[in-house]
Amino acid sequence: MVVVNIALGYDKKGELLYLIGTIPARQLPASYRKRWTIEVLFQAFITSKTPD
C-alpha cells in the first residue's frame, strides 16, 4: 500500500491543479514549482543546443 497526499490549488490562469505525492501536502506546491523550473531549464538547454 502506498499512502499519498493531495494538494489542490490554482495556477496563474485560474485552472485547478491537483498535486499528488508522498511528501506532506503542504510541501507539494513548492516541490512542484522547483521540479517544473528544472524541467523548463532542461528543455531550454535541449532546444538551444546546436548540432555538431
HELIX and SHEET records of a PDB file:
HELIX    1   1 ALA A   25  GLN A   27  5                                   3    
HELIX    2   2 LEU A   28  SER A   48  1                                  21    
SHEET    1   A 2 ASN A   5  TYR A  10  0                                        
SHEET    2   A 2 LEU A  16  GLY A  21 -1                                        
END                                                                             
